[in-house]
Amino acid sequence: MSLKRCFAPVVDAHTRVLILGSLPGEASLAHQQYYAHKQNRFWHLVGEVIGRDLVGMDYLKRLETLLEHRIGLWDVVAQAQRIGSLDSRIRNHASNDLVALIETLPNLVAIAFNGGTAEKIGVRALGEKADRYRLIRLPSSSPAYASVPYAQKLAVWRTLRSCLEGHDSPFLRSDGSTR
């Protein structure tokens, strides 16, 4: 089983929302780009959230546009063994140091997890620091989770808007309850 490694985080001091995936899939690793699989809906979903056609941009412009809109990207898994791209096949993983990263982000108000695996590993890695931020579980943008209709995914992804616009409390959960 081959060892897979994540990419560097895409963040800056203005990041308000950090979107965390699990670990790049085979297409992403081959292209050295976040969410490179043509059927992954990540760039479509985030593009609709911020009102920009990210799909029509080259990769570096996409990343620049995310940062302009105060969105950061990273993965919860630093490295792991995995055959293929499915999260269910991740074995012997080492988590990224999410706490060290978020401590460098003074404007961070929300951490969004792109799928259940990212959430499970990420919340564990954040520990008690998770209580300082709004945590949002997003339906996975992966083509492996196509059973959830795009419109339904988009409705949840749009909850990121309030965090980007600053009309939220970092202590409000995505379901509307408080901590």
mmCIF file of the C-alpha atoms, coordinates in Angstrom:
data_MODEL
# 
_entry.id   MODEL 
# 
loop_
_atom_site.group_PDB 
_atom_site.id 
_atom_site.type_symbol 
_atom_site.label_atom_id 
_atom_site.label_alt_id 
_atom_site.label_comp_id 
_atom_site.label_asym_id 
_atom_site.label_entity_id 
_atom_site.label_seq_id 
_atom_site.pdbx_PDB_ins_code 
_atom_site.Cartn_x 
_atom_site.Cartn_y 
_atom_site.Cartn_z 
_atom_site.occupancy 
_atom_site.B_iso_or_equiv 
_atom_site.pdbx_formal_charge 
_atom_site.auth_seq_id 
_atom_site.auth_comp_id 
_atom_site.auth_asym_id 
_atom_site.auth_atom_id 
_atom_site.pdbx_PDB_model_num 
ATOM 1   C CA . MET A 1 1   ? 0.000   0.000  0.000   1.00 0.00 ? 1   MET A CA 1 
ATOM 2   C CA . SER A 1 2   ? 1.513   3.324  -1.020  1.00 0.00 ? 2   SER A CA 1 
ATOM 3   C CA . LEU A 1 3   ? 1.998   6.291  1.286   1.00 0.00 ? 3   LEU A CA 1 
ATOM 4   C CA . LYS A 1 4   ? 0.043   9.417  0.277   1.00 0.00 ? 4   LYS A CA 1 
ATOM 5   C CA . ARG A 1 5   ? 0.823   12.914 1.543   1.00 0.00 ? 5   ARG A CA 1 
ATOM 6   C CA . CYS A 1 6   ? -1.275  16.062 1.691   1.00 0.00 ? 6   CYS A CA 1 
ATOM 7   C CA . PHE A 1 7   ? -0.457  19.413 0.128   1.00 0.00 ? 7   PHE A CA 1 
ATOM 8   C CA . ALA A 1 8   ? 0.616   22.585 1.907   1.00 0.00 ? 8   ALA A CA 1 
ATOM 9   C CA . PRO A 1 9   ? -2.169  24.666 3.441   1.00 0.00 ? 9   PRO A CA 1 
ATOM 10  C CA . VAL A 1 10  ? -3.592  27.550 1.420   1.00 0.00 ? 10  VAL A CA 1 
ATOM 11  C CA . VAL A 1 11  ? -4.234  30.259 4.026   1.00 0.00 ? 11  VAL A CA 1 
ATOM 12  C CA . ASP A 1 12  ? -3.253  33.773 4.976   1.00 0.00 ? 12  ASP A CA 1 
ATOM 13  C CA . ALA A 1 13  ? -3.840  36.109 7.914   1.00 0.00 ? 13  ALA A CA 1 
ATOM 14  C CA . HIS A 1 14  ? -7.244  37.150 6.478   1.00 0.00 ? 14  HIS A CA 1 
ATOM 15  C CA . THR A 1 15  ? -8.691  33.600 6.376   1.00 0.00 ? 15  THR A CA 1 
ATOM 16  C CA . ARG A 1 16  ? -12.118 33.495 8.055   1.00 0.00 ? 16  ARG A CA 1 
ATOM 17  C CA . VAL A 1 17  ? -13.232 30.035 6.894   1.00 0.00 ? 17  VAL A CA 1 
ATOM 18  C CA . LEU A 1 18  ? -10.936 27.027 6.714   1.00 0.00 ? 18  LEU A CA 1 
ATOM 19  C CA . ILE A 1 19  ? -12.238 24.151 4.598   1.00 0.00 ? 19  ILE A CA 1 
ATOM 20  C CA . LEU A 1 20  ? -10.651 20.851 5.534   1.00 0.00 ? 20  LEU A CA 1 
ATOM 21  C CA . GLY A 1 21  ? -10.733 17.758 3.350   1.00 0.00 ? 21  GLY A CA 1 
ATOM 22  C CA . SER A 1 22  ? -9.438  14.355 4.317   1.00 0.00 ? 22  SER A CA 1 
ATOM 23  C CA . LEU A 1 23  ? -6.528  13.509 1.970   1.00 0.00 ? 23  LEU A CA 1 
ATOM 24  C CA . PRO A 1 24  ? -6.049  14.257 -1.751  1.00 0.00 ? 24  PRO A CA 1 
ATOM 25  C CA . GLY A 1 25  ? -7.302  11.533 -4.085  1.00 0.00 ? 25  GLY A CA 1 
ATOM 26  C CA . GLU A 1 26  ? -5.357  9.967  -6.934  1.00 0.00 ? 26  GLU A CA 1 
ATOM 27  C CA . ALA A 1 27  ? -6.286  12.625 -9.530  1.00 0.00 ? 27  ALA A CA 1 
ATOM 28  C CA . SER A 1 28  ? -5.361  15.435 -7.147  1.00 0.00 ? 28  SER A CA 1 
ATOM 29  C CA . LEU A 1 29  ? -2.049  13.790 -6.272  1.00 0.00 ? 29  LEU A CA 1 
ATOM 30  C CA . ALA A 1 30  ? -1.251  13.213 -9.953  1.00 0.00 ? 30  ALA A CA 1 
ATOM 31  C CA . HIS A 1 31  ? -1.932  16.890 -10.781 1.00 0.00 ? 31  HIS A CA 1 
ATOM 32  C CA . GLN A 1 32  ? -0.614  18.251 -7.463  1.00 0.00 ? 32  GLN A CA 1 
ATOM 33  C CA . GLN A 1 33  ? -3.820  20.265 -7.106  1.00 0.00 ? 33  GLN A CA 1 
ATOM 34  C CA . TYR A 1 34  ? -6.602  20.308 -4.557  1.00 0.00 ? 34  TYR A CA 1 
ATOM 35  C CA . TYR A 1 35  ? -9.815  18.765 -5.919  1.00 0.00 ? 35  TYR A CA 1 
ATOM 36  C CA . ALA A 1 36  ? -8.433  17.944 -9.379  1.00 0.00 ? 36  ALA A CA 1 
ATOM 37  C CA . HIS A 1 37  ? -10.845 15.087 -10.189 1.00 0.00 ? 37  HIS A CA 1 
ATOM 38  C CA . LYS A 1 38  ? -13.118 16.400 -12.955 1.00 0.00 ? 38  LYS A CA 1 
ATOM 39  C CA . GLN A 1 39  ? -16.223 15.008 -11.248 1.00 0.00 ? 39  GLN A CA 1 
ATOM 40  C CA . ASN A 1 40  ? -15.443 16.453 -7.840  1.00 0.00 ? 40  ASN A CA 1 
ATOM 41  C CA . ARG A 1 41  ? -17.872 19.316 -7.265  1.00 0.00 ? 41  ARG A CA 1 
ATOM 42  C CA . PHE A 1 42  ? -15.690 21.323 -4.857  1.00 0.00 ? 42  PHE A CA 1 
ATOM 43  C CA . TRP A 1 43  ? -14.842 24.180 -7.240  1.00 0.00 ? 43  TRP A CA 1 
ATOM 44  C CA . HIS A 1 44  ? -18.474 24.387 -8.402  1.00 0.00 ? 44  HIS A CA 1 
ATOM 45  C CA . LEU A 1 45  ? -19.818 24.524 -4.844  1.00 0.00 ? 45  LEU A CA 1 
ATOM 46  C CA . VAL A 1 46  ? -17.341 27.073 -3.506  1.00 0.00 ? 46  VAL A CA 1 
ATOM 47  C CA . GLY A 1 47  ? -17.714 29.121 -6.679  1.00 0.00 ? 47  GLY A CA 1 
ATOM 48  C CA . GLU A 1 48  ? -21.448 29.381 -6.089  1.00 0.00 ? 48  GLU A CA 1 
ATOM 49  C CA . VAL A 1 49  ? -20.878 30.325 -2.449  1.00 0.00 ? 49  VAL A CA 1 
ATOM 50  C CA . ILE A 1 50  ? -18.635 33.272 -3.403  1.00 0.00 ? 50  ILE A CA 1 
ATOM 51  C CA . GLY A 1 51  ? -20.289 34.120 -6.732  1.00 0.00 ? 51  GLY A CA 1 
ATOM 52  C CA . ARG A 1 52  ? -17.245 33.405 -8.894  1.00 0.00 ? 52  ARG A CA 1 
ATOM 53  C CA . ASP A 1 53  ? -16.679 30.934 -11.752 1.00 0.00 ? 53  ASP A CA 1 
ATOM 54  C CA . LEU A 1 54  ? -13.793 29.040 -10.183 1.00 0.00 ? 54  LEU A CA 1 
ATOM 55  C CA . VAL A 1 55  ? -14.119 26.162 -12.659 1.00 0.00 ? 55  VAL A CA 1 
ATOM 56  C CA . GLY A 1 56  ? -13.264 28.522 -15.524 1.00 0.00 ? 56  GLY A CA 1 
ATOM 57  C CA . MET A 1 57  ? -10.035 29.715 -13.860 1.00 0.00 ? 57  MET A CA 1 
ATOM 58  C CA . ASP A 1 58  ? -6.610  28.146 -13.915 1.00 0.00 ? 58  ASP A CA 1 
ATOM 59  C CA . TYR A 1 59  ? -5.587  26.475 -10.663 1.00 0.00 ? 59  TYR A CA 1 
ATOM 60  C CA . LEU A 1 60  ? -3.383  29.230 -9.245  1.00 0.00 ? 60  LEU A CA 1 
ATOM 61  C CA . LYS A 1 61  ? -6.091  31.834 -9.915  1.00 0.00 ? 61  LYS A CA 1 
ATOM 62  C CA . ARG A 1 62  ? -8.597  29.595 -8.097  1.00 0.00 ? 62  ARG A CA 1 
ATOM 63  C CA . LEU A 1 63  ? -6.389  29.530 -5.009  1.00 0.00 ? 63  LEU A CA 1 
ATOM 64  C CA . GLU A 1 64  ? -5.814  33.280 -5.206  1.00 0.00 ? 64  GLU A CA 1 
ATOM 65  C CA . THR A 1 65  ? -9.572  33.864 -5.488  1.00 0.00 ? 65  THR A CA 1 
ATOM 66  C CA . LEU A 1 66  ? -10.251 31.689 -2.442  1.00 0.00 ? 66  LEU A CA 1 
ATOM 67  C CA . LEU A 1 67  ? -7.801  33.742 -0.411  1.00 0.00 ? 67  LEU A CA 1 
ATOM 68  C CA . GLU A 1 68  ? -9.355  36.985 -1.701  1.00 0.00 ? 68  GLU A CA 1 
ATOM 69  C CA . HIS A 1 69  ? -12.672 35.717 -0.326  1.00 0.00 ? 69  HIS A CA 1 
ATOM 70  C CA . ARG A 1 70  ? -11.053 34.738 3.005   1.00 0.00 ? 70  ARG A CA 1 
ATOM 71  C CA . ILE A 1 71  ? -11.295 30.982 2.420   1.00 0.00 ? 71  ILE A CA 1 
ATOM 72  C CA . GLY A 1 72  ? -8.449  28.645 3.293   1.00 0.00 ? 72  GLY A CA 1 
ATOM 73  C CA . LEU A 1 73  ? -7.854  25.010 2.341   1.00 0.00 ? 73  LEU A CA 1 
ATOM 74  C CA . TRP A 1 74  ? -6.046  22.090 3.885   1.00 0.00 ? 74  TRP A CA 1 
ATOM 75  C CA . ASP A 1 75  ? -6.483  18.437 4.793   1.00 0.00 ? 75  ASP A CA 1 
ATOM 76  C CA . VAL A 1 76  ? -6.826  16.755 8.163   1.00 0.00 ? 76  VAL A CA 1 
ATOM 77  C CA . VAL A 1 77  ? -4.554  13.850 7.170   1.00 0.00 ? 77  VAL A CA 1 
ATOM 78  C CA . ALA A 1 78  ? -0.859  14.654 6.783   1.00 0.00 ? 78  ALA A CA 1 
ATOM 79  C CA . GLN A 1 79  ? -0.039  11.229 5.377   1.00 0.00 ? 79  GLN A CA 1 
ATOM 80  C CA . ALA A 1 80  ? -1.569  7.793  5.204   1.00 0.00 ? 80  ALA A CA 1 
ATOM 81  C CA . GLN A 1 81  ? -1.538  4.535  3.368   1.00 0.00 ? 81  GLN A CA 1 
ATOM 82  C CA . ARG A 1 82  ? -4.380  4.184  0.892   1.00 0.00 ? 82  ARG A CA 1 
ATOM 83  C CA . ILE A 1 83  ? -5.157  2.252  -2.258  1.00 0.00 ? 83  ILE A CA 1 
ATOM 84  C CA . GLY A 1 84  ? -7.285  4.399  -4.555  1.00 0.00 ? 84  GLY A CA 1 
ATOM 85  C CA . SER A 1 85  ? -9.057  7.547  -3.460  1.00 0.00 ? 85  SER A CA 1 
ATOM 86  C CA . LEU A 1 86  ? -11.797 6.463  -1.060  1.00 0.00 ? 86  LEU A CA 1 
ATOM 87  C CA . ASP A 1 87  ? -11.653 7.780  2.496   1.00 0.00 ? 87  ASP A CA 1 
ATOM 88  C CA . SER A 1 88  ? -12.762 4.364  3.745   1.00 0.00 ? 88  SER A CA 1 
ATOM 89  C CA . ARG A 1 89  ? -9.428  2.978  2.540   1.00 0.00 ? 89  ARG A CA 1 
ATOM 90  C CA . ILE A 1 90  ? -7.265  5.371  4.568   1.00 0.00 ? 90  ILE A CA 1 
ATOM 91  C CA . ARG A 1 91  ? -4.991  3.347  6.856   1.00 0.00 ? 91  ARG A CA 1 
ATOM 92  C CA . ASN A 1 92  ? -2.278  4.236  9.373   1.00 0.00 ? 92  ASN A CA 1 
ATOM 93  C CA . HIS A 1 93  ? -2.835  7.963  9.073   1.00 0.00 ? 93  HIS A CA 1 
ATOM 94  C CA . ALA A 1 94  ? -0.976  10.774 10.766  1.00 0.00 ? 94  ALA A CA 1 
ATOM 95  C CA . SER A 1 95  ? -3.038  13.897 11.365  1.00 0.00 ? 95  SER A CA 1 
ATOM 96  C CA . ASN A 1 96  ? -1.949  17.378 10.385  1.00 0.00 ? 96  ASN A CA 1 
ATOM 97  C CA . ASP A 1 97  ? -1.233  19.781 13.247  1.00 0.00 ? 97  ASP A CA 1 
ATOM 98  C CA . LEU A 1 98  ? -4.470  21.725 12.881  1.00 0.00 ? 98  LEU A CA 1 
ATOM 99  C CA . VAL A 1 99  ? -4.008  23.492 16.209  1.00 0.00 ? 99  VAL A CA 1 
ATOM 100 C CA . ALA A 1 100 ? -0.672  24.961 15.101  1.00 0.00 ? 100 ALA A CA 1 
ATOM 101 C CA . LEU A 1 101 ? -2.257  26.153 11.845  1.00 0.00 ? 101 LEU A CA 1 
ATOM 102 C CA . ILE A 1 102 ? -5.340  27.780 13.359  1.00 0.00 ? 102 ILE A CA 1 
ATOM 103 C CA . GLU A 1 103 ? -3.178  29.633 15.865  1.00 0.00 ? 103 GLU A CA 1 
ATOM 104 C CA . THR A 1 104 ? -1.682  31.505 12.874  1.00 0.00 ? 104 THR A CA 1 
ATOM 105 C CA . LEU A 1 105 ? -5.121  32.588 11.632  1.00 0.00 ? 105 LEU A CA 1 
ATOM 106 C CA . PRO A 1 106 ? -6.279  35.577 13.745  1.00 0.00 ? 106 PRO A CA 1 
ATOM 107 C CA . ASN A 1 107 ? -9.493  36.140 11.735  1.00 0.00 ? 107 ASN A CA 1 
ATOM 108 C CA . LEU A 1 108 ? -10.663 32.520 11.631  1.00 0.00 ? 108 LEU A CA 1 
ATOM 109 C CA . VAL A 1 109 ? -14.291 32.091 12.715  1.00 0.00 ? 109 VAL A CA 1 
ATOM 110 C CA . ALA A 1 110 ? -15.321 28.794 11.119  1.00 0.00 ? 110 ALA A CA 1 
ATOM 111 C CA . ILE A 1 111 ? -13.879 25.423 10.228  1.00 0.00 ? 111 ILE A CA 1 
ATOM 112 C CA . ALA A 1 112 ? -15.768 23.474 7.592   1.00 0.00 ? 112 ALA A CA 1 
ATOM 113 C CA . PHE A 1 113 ? -15.212 19.779 6.996   1.00 0.00 ? 113 PHE A CA 1 
ATOM 114 C CA . ASN A 1 114 ? -15.664 18.461 3.466   1.00 0.00 ? 114 ASN A CA 1 
ATOM 115 C CA . GLY A 1 115 ? -17.276 15.156 4.419   1.00 0.00 ? 115 GLY A CA 1 
ATOM 116 C CA . GLY A 1 116 ? -17.617 12.898 7.435   1.00 0.00 ? 116 GLY A CA 1 
ATOM 117 C CA . THR A 1 117 ? -14.092 11.493 7.480   1.00 0.00 ? 117 THR A CA 1 
ATOM 118 C CA . ALA A 1 118 ? -12.586 14.972 7.504   1.00 0.00 ? 118 ALA A CA 1 
ATOM 119 C CA . GLU A 1 119 ? -14.911 15.939 10.339  1.00 0.00 ? 119 GLU A CA 1 
ATOM 120 C CA . LYS A 1 120 ? -14.174 12.859 12.437  1.00 0.00 ? 120 LYS A CA 1 
ATOM 121 C CA . ILE A 1 121 ? -10.397 13.168 12.159  1.00 0.00 ? 121 ILE A CA 1 
ATOM 122 C CA . GLY A 1 122 ? -10.413 16.974 12.268  1.00 0.00 ? 122 GLY A CA 1 
ATOM 123 C CA . VAL A 1 123 ? -12.507 17.377 15.405  1.00 0.00 ? 123 VAL A CA 1 
ATOM 124 C CA . ARG A 1 124 ? -10.270 14.862 17.178  1.00 0.00 ? 124 ARG A CA 1 
ATOM 125 C CA . ALA A 1 125 ? -7.125  16.729 16.021  1.00 0.00 ? 125 ALA A CA 1 
ATOM 126 C CA . LEU A 1 126 ? -8.523  20.107 17.145  1.00 0.00 ? 126 LEU A CA 1 
ATOM 127 C CA . GLY A 1 127 ? -9.373  18.847 20.620  1.00 0.00 ? 127 GLY A CA 1 
ATOM 128 C CA . GLU A 1 128 ? -10.684 21.531 22.953  1.00 0.00 ? 128 GLU A CA 1 
ATOM 129 C CA . LYS A 1 129 ? -9.666  24.272 20.479  1.00 0.00 ? 129 LYS A CA 1 
ATOM 130 C CA . ALA A 1 130 ? -12.691 23.239 18.393  1.00 0.00 ? 130 ALA A CA 1 
ATOM 131 C CA . ASP A 1 131 ? -14.953 25.032 20.873  1.00 0.00 ? 131 ASP A CA 1 
ATOM 132 C CA . ARG A 1 132 ? -13.586 28.398 19.736  1.00 0.00 ? 132 ARG A CA 1 
ATOM 133 C CA . TYR A 1 133 ? -14.962 28.108 16.201  1.00 0.00 ? 133 TYR A CA 1 
ATOM 134 C CA . ARG A 1 134 ? -18.130 27.442 14.331  1.00 0.00 ? 134 ARG A CA 1 
ATOM 135 C CA . LEU A 1 135 ? -17.832 23.887 13.003  1.00 0.00 ? 135 LEU A CA 1 
ATOM 136 C CA . ILE A 1 136 ? -19.681 23.026 9.805   1.00 0.00 ? 136 ILE A CA 1 
ATOM 137 C CA . ARG A 1 137 ? -20.000 19.546 8.328   1.00 0.00 ? 137 ARG A CA 1 
ATOM 138 C CA . LEU A 1 138 ? -20.364 19.920 4.584   1.00 0.00 ? 138 LEU A CA 1 
ATOM 139 C CA . PRO A 1 139 ? -21.700 17.118 2.401   1.00 0.00 ? 139 PRO A CA 1 
ATOM 140 C CA . SER A 1 140 ? -18.690 15.706 0.578   1.00 0.00 ? 140 SER A CA 1 
ATOM 141 C CA . SER A 1 141 ? -17.924 17.205 -2.821  1.00 0.00 ? 141 SER A CA 1 
ATOM 142 C CA . SER A 1 142 ? -16.425 13.869 -3.903  1.00 0.00 ? 142 SER A CA 1 
ATOM 143 C CA . PRO A 1 143 ? -17.867 11.957 -6.868  1.00 0.00 ? 143 PRO A CA 1 
ATOM 144 C CA . ALA A 1 144 ? -17.970 8.933  -4.547  1.00 0.00 ? 144 ALA A CA 1 
ATOM 145 C CA . TYR A 1 145 ? -20.896 10.643 -2.754  1.00 0.00 ? 145 TYR A CA 1 
ATOM 146 C CA . ALA A 1 146 ? -23.091 11.394 -5.741  1.00 0.00 ? 146 ALA A CA 1 
ATOM 147 C CA . SER A 1 147 ? -26.182 9.987  -4.013  1.00 0.00 ? 147 SER A CA 1 
ATOM 148 C CA . VAL A 1 148 ? -26.752 13.402 -2.428  1.00 0.00 ? 148 VAL A CA 1 
ATOM 149 C CA . PRO A 1 149 ? -28.148 15.733 -5.109  1.00 0.00 ? 149 PRO A CA 1 
ATOM 150 C CA . TYR A 1 150 ? -26.045 18.774 -5.996  1.00 0.00 ? 150 TYR A CA 1 
ATOM 151 C CA . ALA A 1 151 ? -28.801 21.208 -4.968  1.00 0.00 ? 151 ALA A CA 1 
ATOM 152 C CA . GLN A 1 152 ? -28.955 19.611 -1.527  1.00 0.00 ? 152 GLN A CA 1 
ATOM 153 C CA . LYS A 1 153 ? -25.161 19.846 -1.142  1.00 0.00 ? 153 LYS A CA 1 
ATOM 154 C CA . LEU A 1 154 ? -25.196 23.471 -2.285  1.00 0.00 ? 154 LEU A CA 1 
ATOM 155 C CA . ALA A 1 155 ? -27.823 24.425 0.297   1.00 0.00 ? 155 ALA A CA 1 
ATOM 156 C CA . VAL A 1 156 ? -25.471 23.346 3.094   1.00 0.00 ? 156 VAL A CA 1 
ATOM 157 C CA . TRP A 1 157 ? -22.343 24.782 1.460   1.00 0.00 ? 157 TRP A CA 1 
ATOM 158 C CA . ARG A 1 158 ? -24.098 28.169 1.236   1.00 0.00 ? 158 ARG A CA 1 
ATOM 159 C CA . THR A 1 159 ? -24.030 28.361 5.045   1.00 0.00 ? 159 THR A CA 1 
ATOM 160 C CA . LEU A 1 160 ? -20.385 29.398 4.601   1.00 0.00 ? 160 LEU A CA 1 
ATOM 161 C CA . ARG A 1 161 ? -21.557 32.789 3.313   1.00 0.00 ? 161 ARG A CA 1 
ATOM 162 C CA . SER A 1 162 ? -22.565 34.080 6.732   1.00 0.00 ? 162 SER A CA 1 
ATOM 163 C CA . CYS A 1 163 ? -19.112 33.249 8.092   1.00 0.00 ? 163 CYS A CA 1 
ATOM 164 C CA . LEU A 1 164 ? -17.407 35.054 5.229   1.00 0.00 ? 164 LEU A CA 1 
ATOM 165 C CA . GLU A 1 165 ? -19.622 38.119 5.573   1.00 0.00 ? 165 GLU A CA 1 
ATOM 166 C CA . GLY A 1 166 ? -19.063 38.355 9.291   1.00 0.00 ? 166 GLY A CA 1 
ATOM 167 C CA . HIS A 1 167 ? -22.735 38.053 10.281  1.00 0.00 ? 167 HIS A CA 1 
ATOM 168 C CA . ASP A 1 168 ? -22.227 35.080 12.515  1.00 0.00 ? 168 ASP A CA 1 
ATOM 169 C CA . SER A 1 169 ? -21.072 34.092 15.921  1.00 0.00 ? 169 SER A CA 1 
ATOM 170 C CA . PRO A 1 170 ? -18.143 31.709 16.072  1.00 0.00 ? 170 PRO A CA 1 
ATOM 171 C CA . PHE A 1 171 ? -20.066 29.920 18.794  1.00 0.00 ? 171 PHE A CA 1 
ATOM 172 C CA . LEU A 1 172 ? -23.065 29.057 16.632  1.00 0.00 ? 172 LEU A CA 1 
ATOM 173 C CA . ARG A 1 173 ? -23.291 25.542 15.217  1.00 0.00 ? 173 ARG A CA 1 
ATOM 174 C CA . SER A 1 174 ? -24.362 24.924 11.632  1.00 0.00 ? 174 SER A CA 1 
ATOM 175 C CA . ASP A 1 175 ? -27.693 23.557 12.899  1.00 0.00 ? 175 ASP A CA 1 
ATOM 176 C CA . GLY A 1 176 ? -28.386 26.893 14.641  1.00 0.00 ? 176 GLY A CA 1 
ATOM 177 C CA . SER A 1 177 ? -27.799 25.725 18.218  1.00 0.00 ? 177 SER A CA 1 
ATOM 178 C CA . THR A 1 178 ? -25.228 27.376 20.469  1.00 0.00 ? 178 THR A CA 1 
ATOM 179 C CA . ARG A 1 179 ? -22.323 25.777 22.282  1.00 0.00 ? 179 ARG A CA 1 
# 
